[in-house]
């Protein structure tokens, strides 16, 4: 793994090795993929303003998230069907998170059951991503299983009344490989139900499009686990989520896979942080993070931590557990030297004035 010295190199190696349909499923965004590109470009428009001669004698990357100590403010986002990337999929991804002391979020659309993931890494800090379904009993059962398996939080995706159509999946007639299963669901007997647009159709048919913020209040009423709302892109929605009972907000555009033309997550992060500043809530973000400097910029703009989805898939594809650990350690090393060179030796030292948009500087 040492030959890979950037997340981009892991990505290139993973994309070169994956079958076309799977490669495009993992990397694609919605429609024309404008937002997919903007998730990266928006970071590039931010400038770090380092302080000199601060006299630091140590560097501490650790932080506390929902009361749990983590070794750095980077966790692994939920991504679906990880056994397409590696035979052991989610069970080795979570082992990497456990080894590195970071949070792992399991997608409910996983190819390993939530119990299998819990057994694979009993000491990992695990959160479960889920939806509220038309069949409330289905949701209730997922919550109960998560509690019994030791998950520490529920990550409720709120930006998906339906799954968007991704053109590459339709073009490739994407299907979950026949030897794999959506391990948390009892799928219909016909395999055609998860082919091409069928997977999106099957999942969409289970979603409750009539869902309102009262759904979060209902979810809170059936669990003692903290709830994180994932998919928030507006300050007023962030306030509604908190008032409905959420302990965290995950600023996310679903990896740019839902609605093309929405803002990059780093662009909307300050609005959401400001909107909930008077509430007891933590704000996180995902989308476009591939560098330690990206982590730093997000924290400067108010994120408590960031999550990475595709980078974990690239590491998983290339080297299983060791590949994911390599990805995390690349981000760790880059984040650490950014802290040191910027003159902010701890996470708590990163303030808003450490970052400015490029437009603030005079163009000669």
N, C-alpha and C positions, 0 to 999 in steps of 0.2 A: 503493500500500500504506500510505502514511502515515496514511490516515484510520482505519485499524484500530489502536486503542490498547490492546487487551487480547486475550489468546487467546480469551476468551469471545466477543468481537466477530467474530473469524475463524470460530469455530465456528458462530455464528448465521448468518453469511453463507454458509458452506459448506452447512449443512443446508438453507437456503432454496433453494439452487441444484441440489442433487443429486436425481436421480430417487428416488422413494419406496423402492424395493427396495434400492438401493445405500445410500441415506441410513441406512436401518434396519439394514442389514448392518454398516455401519461403527460405528454408535453403540450398538448393542444389547449387552446382557449376557445371562447365563444366567437362565433361569426367571423369578422375580419381580423380578430386578435389584436385590435388597437390597445385595449386595456392590458392585455398580456405583455405587450412591449413597454407600455407606460409604467407598469409595476417596477421595471428595472430602470428606465430612463429617469423617473422622478427622483430616485436616489442620486443619480449622477448630477442633478441640478442643485444639490445641496452641498454647501461648503463647510468644512470643519474649521474652527478658529482656535488653534492651539495656544495654550498659555506656556510661557517659558519660565525656567528657574523657579519652579514651585517647591523644590526641596523635598520631593517625595522619597520615602525610604522603603515602601512596600507597595504591592499592587494586589487588590482583592476583587475578583470577578463575581463573587457569590452574591446572592440576594435571597429574599424570602417571598414566596408566591402562595397566596391563600394559606399562609401559616406554615408552609413547608420550605425548608432550606434547600436551595439548588446551587450547584457549583458555578453556574453562569446563567445570564438571562436569555438563554436560547433553549427552546424546546422543540419537539417534533410534532408537526401538524398532522391531523387526520388525512390520510389518503387511502383511497379504496383499493381493494384487491391486490395486496402486495405480494402474494405468491406468484403473480405473473412476472415479478422482477427477480424472485429468488424462491427456491423450493420451500423454504421455511418461512418466508414472508414476514408477517407481523411478529412472529415469535422470536425472530432474531433481531428485528428492528428494536423491539422493546428491551431485549437484552443489552443492546448497545446503549440505549438510554439509561438503563440501570447502571451499567459500568461507568458511565460518564456523569452520573448524578444529575440528570436533567429530566424534565417532564415528558411523558409520552402520551399523546392523545390517539386513541384507537378509533378508527372509522367504524361505524356500525355496518357499513357495506364492506366487510372484511372477509378474507378467505381463511382466517383463523378465528375461532369463536372467542368471545370475550373471556371465557373461562380458560381456554388454552393459553391466551396471552397472559392472563394473571398467573397461571402456574409456571409459565416460562421465566418470569421475572418477578418473583413475589415481593422483592424489596424496591422495585421501581415505583416512582410516583406516577400512577396511571389515571388518566381522565378518559371518560367515554363520550364520544360524539354521537348524538342521536337526533331524531326528528320526533315531532308529535304527529301521530298517525290518526287517520279516521277512526281506526279501531283503537280506542284509548287503552283497552286491555293489553294490546300488543306493546304499547309504550310502557304501561305499568310493569309488565313482565321484564322488559329490558332494564328498567330502573331497579327492580328487585334483584335481578341477576348481578347488576353492577355493584350494588351494595354488598351482596353476599360475597362477591369476588374481590372486594377490597379496593375498588376504584375510589378516588378521592374527590372527584367532581364530575358533573355532567355538563357537556358542551352542547348546547342546543343550537342547531343551525336554523337561522331564521330568514335566510334569503332564498329559500327554495320552495315556493308554492308548486313549482314544476321544475323538472330538470331541463336545462337548455339543450338545444340540439347542437352538437359539435360536428361540423361538416366532415371531418376526417373519419369519425366513427361511422357515419352513414356511408361514406364512400368506401370504407374498408369492410363494411358489414361486420363491425366489431362484435365479437362474442367472447364471453368468459370461456377460456379453454375447457374442454369437456371433462378433464380430470380434476377441475377445481369446483368449489361451491361457495355460495354466499353463506358463510358458516353460521351466522346468527339468525337466518331465516329458514322457514320451510317453504322452498320454492315450488311453484306448480310443476307437475311432472314433465311437461313439454319443454325440452331444452330450447326450442325456438323462442320461448318467452324472454330469454336473456341475450338474443342475438340482435345485431345492428341497433336500430332504434328501440328494440324490444326491452332492453335493460332499463333505459330511461322510462319507457312506458310503464313497465312493471312497477318501478319504484314510485313514479309519479302517481299511479293509481292508488297507492297506499297513503299518500300525503293528504292532509286536511287543508284544502285551499281556503276554507272559511275561517282558518285560525286567526285569532286576534291576540292582543297582549294578555287577555284573560287566560290563554293557554299556558303562559308562564306561571301565572298564579296557581293554576290547577297543578302544574308540575311541581311547584314548590310545596304544595299541600300534601304530596305523596312521598316526599323524600326529605331527608335531613342533609343531603349532600349539597354543597354550593353549586349554583347554576351559573354558567358562563354563556352569554348570548354571542353567538358567532355569526358574522355576516353584516354587522352594523356599519353603515356608511354615512349616517346623518347624526348630528348632535341631538336633535329632538327625539330620534329613535333611541339613542343611548339613554336619555333621561327616562323614557317610557320603560325601557328594559330594567333599569335600576329600580324604578318605582314599582315595577311588577315583582321584584324580589331577586334580581340577578346580583351576584357578588362580583362578577367580572364581565368585561366587554372585550370581545375579540374582534378588533377592526379587521375586516376581511372582505375581499370581493370574490371569494371562492376560487382563488387562484386564477381569476379572470375567466372562469369557465361558465359563468351564469349569464350576465348581461354585459355585452360589449358596449364601451362608451362610458362606463362609470369611472370615477376617479381612481387613480392609483391609491393604495391604502396609505402610503406615507404622506400623500397630499392631504387626505381627509383626517389623519390622526390628530393634528392640533385642534381642529374644531371639536372633536369628540372629547378630547382631554379637557378642554375648556368647559364644555357643556356639563360635565359631571364632576367638576372640581370641588363642589361643595357636598358631594356624596361620599360615603364610605365604600368605594368601589375601585377595583384595579382595572387598568386598561392594557390590553396586549394588542399585537398586530401580527399579521402574516402577509405574504405577498411580495415577491421580488427580492427577498433577502438571500444574498449569495456571498457576502463579504463581511468581515469583521467591522469594517467601517459602516456598513449598512446597519448593523446592530447598534453601533454607537449613535448614529443619526436618529434612529427610532427612539432610543432612550432619551436623547436630548430633547426630542419633541414630545416627550411625556409618556411613552410606553413603559410599562413595568417590565416587560420582556417581549421577545419576539419568538415566533414559531416558524419552522421551515418544513415544507412538505416535499416538493420535488427533489431538493438536494439529498434528503434521506433516501428517496427512491434511487437516485443515481448511485449513492454509496452502497445501498443494498444490492443493486444489480451487479456492481463491479466486484464486491467483496463480502457480501453478507454482513454479519455483525462487525467484522473488522473494517469493512468499507464504510458503514455508517459511523463507526467510531472515528475513522480517518476524517470524514466530513466534519464531524463535530469538533475534532481537534484542530482542523484547519481554521474553522471559525473562532475557536477559543484562542488560538495563537494570534490571529489577526486582530481580534478584539483586545487582547491583552497589550499588544504593542501600540494599538491606537490609544488606549487609556494612558499609557506611559508617555508617548510622544505628545499627546494633547495636553498633558499636565493635569490629568484628572485620575488619580491613582485608584479610586474606588468607584463603584457604580453610583453611589450617593453623590459623588462630586460632579456628575454629568448634569449640567444645567442647560436651560434653553438657549442661553447666550453662546453656547459652544458651537452652534450651527446656524448658518444663514442661507437663504435662498440665493442663487447666483445673481438674481436681479438686483440684489442689494449692493453689488459691486459695480463701480464705474467701468464701462467698456471703452477701452482706448481705440 
